[in-house]
């Protein structure tokens, strides 16, 4: 189904695809995770792979569960502030989305075995950790446009075959397109009267990826820590845009077009990890994540409305037309890539600690199934996605009952540059995230706060296709999103 694919504003790149279907967009977007979990972990940019003792590690290195010496409950609410800047027609537009999230909630139970040697404890943990967030809003406007969304509808209507019911079909049903029998072609009023109309488009994305973790950990001689997690992921994604033009012709006054695409699904994966502590102040960690197997349900809805000064069918009644088209679309399955991580950490007595995590993810190994049906999409995944290296580093310093934290995370570019034109290649960069936090501990209660700032690379979004007698081109807008996330963790030890 024809559409403009919008890779989530947080993703960093977009291209035009005239078939509304699963693509490398989905494979990358649903398998790229950022630091989530508790405020303690987020304050160190998620660099906790070799440290453990925090419920966020159930989604990263489950061996960290075995570091716990007692039972614990955590709850982490927060706020996300997403600011998106759009550059279009030599103007800059900015909009903000603010929403409340639950970044983490979990419980760990520790069963101490009191053995002199061997297994010291068995830990059981259950937690929810939010892995990514898709919420954003933006808009663009133009006082005097030199092209129109109807150009795209006319172009595809004259391309042969039937009118697509979600796009040019709706435009024809609401009289925004007409047919010239003499020349056997479709046209709009712009073809006769020219451009110069005000144009407005609002765009938004919603949703995120969360994971419910069911984990077990084993402490061997307080030197070797082993863990495993069964992860159940919950995915929701919605992209929406509303496009409006007001040409003010003698006949047509204005029109609006809306396009909504949603995907909901569940996924299942398995993680295993190990932490080795050869000496008190040094730890090494490693973890492997199997692909997440997703079962996805997409839904597509479009609508077209037109308002007329003179009703096009010659009747005197209400000159307003509205038509919609919806389709639940065919369900599909998807697998994300394997993930491998290594980490090292040092703990300097009661003064502080530091950790560095390195993660390897080959996004080109994602796939959409059944492969016999989605062979084109899987070829696209192999062509435009590649292996990315993610690096996180963080530190914590103790000042009595107060803890200060800071960290930085580097998320490598997952796209191959040779598959895009020069303008898009310039936007294919890594994503950087910076964080800081503070914590307070007193006996069996603690409270942590963290703030993280993430700057995503600029992306180019194709609004619609336009053409003249010589050329065909895409009207483009440049988008860049910066997000801030503030979270609080309340922890109770038993």
C-alpha positions in Angstrom: 0.0 0.0 0.0 1.4 3.3 -1.0 2.6 5.7 1.7 5.4 7.9 2.9 7.3 5.8 5.4 8.2 7.8 8.5 10.9 6.2 10.5 10.2 7.3 14.0 11.5 10.8 14.6 13.9 9.3 17.1 15.4 6.9 14.6 17.5 9.3 12.6 16.7 8.5 8.9 13.8 8.3 6.5 13.2 7.5 2.8 10.2 7.3 0.5 8.6 4.0 -0.1 5.3 3.8 -2.1 4.2 0.6 -0.5 2.8 0.7 3.1 4.4 -2.5 4.4 6.9 -3.8 6.7 10.4 -2.7 6.0 13.9 -2.2 7.4 12.3 0.6 9.3 10.5 -1.8 11.5 13.4 -4.2 11.9 15.7 -1.4 13.1 13.2 0.6 15.1 11.9 -2.4 17.2 15.4 -3.7 18.0 17.3 -0.5 18.9 17.2 0.0 22.7 18.4 2.8 24.9 19.2 3.0 28.6 16.1 2.3 30.7 15.3 0.7 34.0 16.1 2.4 37.3 17.4 5.9 38.0 20.7 4.5 39.3 21.4 2.7 36.1 20.1 5.6 33.9 22.3 8.1 35.8 25.2 6.0 34.5 23.8 5.8 31.0 23.0 2.1 31.4 26.6 1.1 32.0 25.9 -1.6 34.6 26.8 -4.9 32.8 29.6 -5.9 35.1 28.2 -4.4 38.3 24.8 -5.9 38.9 22.7 -5.4 42.0 20.1 -3.4 40.0 16.9 -4.5 38.5 17.7 -2.8 35.1 20.3 -5.5 34.5 17.6 -8.1 34.0 17.2 -6.7 30.5 21.0 -6.4 29.9 23.1 -8.9 31.8 20.9 -11.1 34.0 24.0 -12.3 35.9 23.7 -9.0 37.8 20.7 -10.4 39.6 23.0 -12.9 41.4 24.9 -10.0 43.0 21.9 -9.2 45.3 22.4 -10.2 49.0 18.8 -9.5 50.0 15.3 -8.9 48.6 14.3 -5.6 47.1 11.4 -3.8 45.4 11.8 -0.8 43.1 9.4 1.6 41.3 10.5 4.2 38.7 8.1 6.8 37.3 9.3 9.6 35.1 8.8 12.3 32.5 10.0 12.4 28.9 10.4 15.7 27.0 10.9 15.4 23.3 11.6 18.5 21.3 11.6 18.2 17.5 12.9 20.9 15.1 11.7 20.9 11.5 13.5 22.9 8.7 11.3 23.5 5.7 11.2 26.3 3.1 14.0 28.2 4.8 12.0 28.3 8.0 12.4 26.5 11.3 9.5 25.1 13.3 9.7 23.5 16.8 7.3 21.5 18.8 7.5 19.6 22.1 5.9 16.4 23.4 5.8 15.8 27.2 4.5 12.5 28.6 4.6 10.4 31.8 6.2 6.9 31.7 6.8 4.0 34.0 10.5 3.3 33.4 10.8 0.4 35.8 9.0 -1.7 38.4 10.4 -4.9 39.8 11.0 -7.2 42.7 13.9 -9.5 43.5 13.8 -12.4 46.1 17.0 -13.7 47.5 17.3 -17.2 48.9 20.5 -17.5 50.9 21.9 -21.0 51.1 24.5 -20.4 53.8 27.0 -22.8 52.3 30.7 -22.5 53.1 31.6 -23.1 49.5 29.8 -23.4 46.2 26.4 -21.9 45.7 25.9 -19.0 48.1 22.4 -17.9 47.0 19.7 -18.2 44.4 17.9 -15.1 43.3 14.6 -14.8 41.5 13.6 -11.5 39.9 10.7 -10.1 38.0 10.7 -6.6 36.4 9.4 -4.3 33.8 11.9 -2.1 32.0 11.1 0.4 29.3 13.6 0.0 26.4 12.7 2.7 23.9 10.2 5.5 23.4 8.7 6.7 20.2 6.6 9.8 21.3 7.2 13.0 19.4 5.3 15.8 17.7 6.3 18.3 14.9 4.7 20.4 12.2 5.6 22.5 9.2 3.7 25.2 7.3 4.2 27.3 4.2 2.5 30.6 3.4 2.9 30.3 -0.4 3.4 26.7 -1.6 4.8 25.9 -5.1 3.5 22.3 -5.1 0.8 20.1 -3.6 0.0 16.7 -2.1 -2.5 16.4 -4.9 0.5 16.3 -7.3 1.4 12.9 -5.9 -2.1 11.7 -6.2 -2.3 12.8 -9.8 1.1 11.3 -10.6 0.1 7.8 -9.3 -3.5 8.0 -10.7 -2.0 8.4 -14.2 0.5 5.7 -13.6 -1.8 3.0 -14.9 -3.9 0.4 -13.0 -6.6 1.1 -10.5 -6.7 4.1 -8.1 -5.3 3.1 -4.8 -8.3 3.2 -2.3 -6.2 4.7 0.5 -4.8 7.6 -1.5 -5.8 8.8 -4.9 -9.0 6.8 -4.7 -10.1 8.9 -1.7 -9.1 12.1 -3.6 -11.2 11.1 -6.6 -14.2 10.2 -4.4 -14.1 13.6 -2.7 -13.7 15.4 -6.1 -10.1 16.6 -5.3 -9.2 14.7 -8.5 -11.1 14.8 -11.7 -10.8 12.8 -15.0 -10.4 14.3 -18.4 -12.1 11.9 -20.9 -10.7 13.8 -23.9 -7.0 13.3 -22.8 -7.6 10.1 -20.7 -5.9 11.5 -17.7 -6.6 12.6 -14.1 -5.9 16.2 -13.0 -6.5 18.5 -10.0 -7.5 22.2 -9.9 -3.8 23.1 -9.4 -3.2 21.9 -13.0 -5.6 24.6 -14.2 -5.1 27.5 -11.7 -1.6 27.1 -10.4 -0.2 27.1 -6.8 0.4 29.7 -4.2 -1.8 28.2 -1.5 -1.1 28.0 2.3 0.1 24.5 3.3 0.2 22.9 6.8 1.3 19.5 8.0 1.4 18.1 11.5 3.2 14.8 12.3 3.4 12.7 15.4 4.6 9.3 16.6 3.5 7.4 19.7 4.4 4.2 21.5 7.5 2.4 22.8 9.0 -1.0 23.6 8.8 -2.4 27.1 10.0 -5.7 28.5 8.8 -8.0 31.2 11.7 -10.0 32.6 11.5 -13.3 34.5 15.0 -14.1 35.8 17.1 -16.4 37.9 20.6 -15.9 39.2 23.2 -18.0 41.0 26.0 -16.8 43.3 29.0 -19.1 43.3 31.5 -18.4 46.1 30.9 -14.6 45.7 33.2 -14.7 42.7 31.1 -16.1 39.8 27.6 -14.9 39.1 25.4 -16.5 36.6 22.0 -15.5 35.4 19.3 -16.1 32.8 16.2 -14.1 31.7 13.1 -15.0 29.8 11.9 -11.7 28.3 8.4 -10.8 27.1 8.3 -7.6 25.0 5.4 -5.4 24.4 5.5 -3.2 21.3 3.2 -0.3 20.3 3.9 2.1 17.5 1.7 4.7 15.8 2.6 7.3 13.2 0.1 9.9 12.1 0.1 13.0 9.9 -2.5 15.5 8.9 -2.0 17.5 5.7 -4.1 20.6 4.9 -4.1 23.0 2.0 -6.3 26.1 1.3 -6.1 27.1 -2.3 -9.3 29.2 -2.2 -10.2 28.5 -5.8 -13.6 29.5 -7.2 -14.7 25.9 -6.8 -12.5 24.1 -4.2 -11.9 26.1 -1.0 -9.6 23.6 0.9 -8.8 20.0 1.6 -7.3 17.9 4.3 -5.7 14.4 4.2 -4.9 12.2 7.2 -2.8 9.0 7.4 -2.5 6.8 10.5 -0.5 3.6 10.7 -0.3 1.5 13.9 1.6 -1.6 14.8 1.1 -3.6 18.0 2.8 -6.8 19.0 4.4 -9.1 21.5 7.9 -10.7 21.4 9.8 -13.4 23.2 13.5 -13.7 23.9 16.1 -15.3 26.1 19.2 -13.8 27.7 22.1 -15.4 29.6 25.0 -13.7 31.3 28.0 -14.1 33.6 30.0 -11.8 35.9 33.4 -12.9 37.2 35.1 -11.1 40.1 38.7 -12.3 40.4 39.5 -9.7 43.1 37.4 -7.4 45.2 37.8 -4.3 43.1 37.5 -5.7 39.6 34.7 -7.4 37.7 34.2 -8.6 34.1 30.8 -9.4 32.6 29.4 -10.9 29.4 25.9 -11.5 28.1 24.2 -12.8 25.0 20.6 -12.1 23.9 18.8 -14.4 21.4 16.7 -12.7 18.7 13.3 -11.5 19.9 10.6 -13.2 18.0 7.7 -10.8 17.4 4.1 -11.4 16.4 2.8 -8.1 14.9 -0.6 -6.7 14.1 -0.6 -3.6 11.8 -3.6 -1.3 11.0 -3.9 1.4 8.5 -6.4 4.3 8.2 -6.6 7.2 5.8 -9.1 10.0 5.4 -9.8 12.8 2.8 -12.0 15.8 3.3 -12.8 18.6 0.9 -14.7 21.9 1.2 -16.1 23.6 -1.8 -17.3 27.1 -2.6 -19.3 25.7 -5.4 -20.3 22.1 -5.1 -18.6 20.1 -7.9 -21.5 17.8 -8.7 -23.8 20.8 -9.3 -26.2 20.1 -6.3 -27.0 22.8 -3.8 -26.6 20.8 -0.6 -23.7 20.9 1.9 -20.4 21.4 -0.1 -18.4 19.2 2.2 -17.1 15.7 1.4 -15.4 13.1 3.7 -14.3 9.6 2.8 -12.1 7.2 4.8 -10.5 3.9 4.1 -9.2 1.4 6.7 -7.5 -2.0 6.6 -6.4 -4.2 9.5 -3.6 -5.5 7.2 -2.0 -8.9 7.3 -0.3 -10.0 10.5 3.4 -10.8 10.2 6.3 -12.1 12.3 9.7 -10.5 12.8 13.0 -11.4 14.4 15.5 -9.0 15.7 19.3 -9.7 15.6 21.4 -11.5 18.2 23.1 -9.1 20.7 26.5 -9.6 22.4 28.0 -7.5 25.2 31.1 -7.3 27.2 31.7 -5.2 30.2 34.3 -4.3 32.8 33.9 -2.5 36.2 35.9 -1.5 39.1 34.7 -0.9 42.7 36.9 1.3 44.9 35.8 0.4 48.4 33.0 2.6 49.6 34.2 5.6 47.6 32.7 4.7 44.2 32.6 2.6 41.1 32.8 2.7 37.3 31.7 0.5 34.4 32.1 0.3 30.6 29.8 -1.8 28.4 30.4 -2.6 24.8 27.6 -4.1 22.7 27.6 -5.6 19.2 24.4 -5.8 17.2 24.2 -6.8 13.5 20.9 -5.3 12.4 21.2 -6.8 8.9 20.4 -10.2 10.5 16.8 -9.1 11.3 14.1 -10.7 9.2 10.4 -10.4 8.5 8.5 -13.7 8.1 7.3 -15.7 6.3 10.4 -15.0 4.2 8.7 -16.3 1.0 6.2 -13.4 1.3 8.7 -10.7 2.4 11.7 -11.5 0.2 11.9 -7.9 -1.0 11.7 -6.4 2.5 14.4 -8.8 3.7 16.7 -7.9 0.8 16.2 -4.3 1.9 17.2 -5.1 5.4 20.4 -6.8 4.2 21.2 -3.9 1.9 20.7 -0.9 4.1 21.4 -2.2 7.7 24.7 -3.2 9.1 26.5 -4.0 12.4 26.6 -1.3 15.0 28.7 -1.0 18.1 27.2 0.6 21.2 29.4 1.8 24.0 28.3 3.0 27.5 30.4 4.3 30.3 29.4 5.5 33.7 30.6 6.2 37.2 29.3 6.6 40.7 30.8 8.5 43.7 29.8 8.1 47.3 29.6 11.0 49.7 28.3 9.4 52.8 24.6 8.6 52.3 24.6 10.7 49.0 25.6 9.2 45.6 26.6 11.2 42.6 26.5 9.6 39.1 27.3 10.4 35.5 27.6 8.7 32.2 27.7 8.8 28.4 26.4 6.4 25.8 27.3 6.1 22.1 24.9 4.2 19.8 26.5 3.4 16.5 24.9 4.2 13.2 23.0 1.1 12.0 22.7 2.1 8.3 25.1 1.5 5.4 25.9 4.8 3.7 26.4 3.4 0.2 22.6 2.8 -0.2 21.5 6.4 0.1 22.0 9.6 -1.8 24.5 12.3 -0.7 22.1 14.3 1.4 20.9 11.3 3.4 24.4 10.0 3.9 25.3 13.2 5.7 22.7 12.4 8.3 23.8 8.8 9.0 25.6 9.4 12.3 25.8 7.9 15.8 23.4 8.9 18.5 24.8 10.4 21.7 23.3 10.3 25.1 24.5 12.0 28.3 23.2 11.5 31.8 23.6 12.4 35.4 22.0 11.5 38.7 22.0 11.7 42.5 20.9 9.2 45.1 20.2 8.9 48.8 20.3 5.8 50.9 19.2 5.2 54.5 18.9 1.7 55.9 16.2 -0.1 54.1 15.0 2.7 51.8 16.7 4.6 49.0 15.7 7.2 46.4 17.5 7.9 43.2 17.0 10.6 40.5 18.4 10.8 37.0 18.3 13.0 34.0 19.4 11.9 30.5 19.7 14.0 27.4 19.8 12.3 24.0 20.5 14.1 20.7 19.4 12.1 17.6 21.0 12.7 14.2 19.1 14.9 11.7 16.9 13.1 9.3 15.4 13.9 5.9 11.7 13.1 5.6 10.0 13.1 2.2 6.6 14.8 2.5 5.1 14.0 -0.9 6.1 13.6 -4.5 5.8 16.4 -7.0 6.5 16.8 -10.7 6.4 18.9 -13.8 6.9 18.2 -17.5 10.6 17.6 -17.0 11.3 16.4 -13.5 9.9 14.4 -10.6 11.1 15.2 -7.1 10.2 14.8 -3.4 9.3 17.7 -1.2 11.5 17.3 1.8 11.8 18.5 5.4 14.8 18.1 7.7 14.0 16.9 11.3 16.0 16.6 14.4 14.8 15.5 17.8 16.4 16.0 21.2 14.9 14.2 24.3 15.3 14.7 28.0 14.1 12.1 30.5 13.8 12.7 34.2 13.1 9.6 36.4 12.8 8.9 40.1 13.4 5.4 41.7 11.9 4.5 45.0 13.6 1.4 46.5 12.8 -0.8 49.5 15.0 -3.5 50.9 13.8 -6.5 52.8 
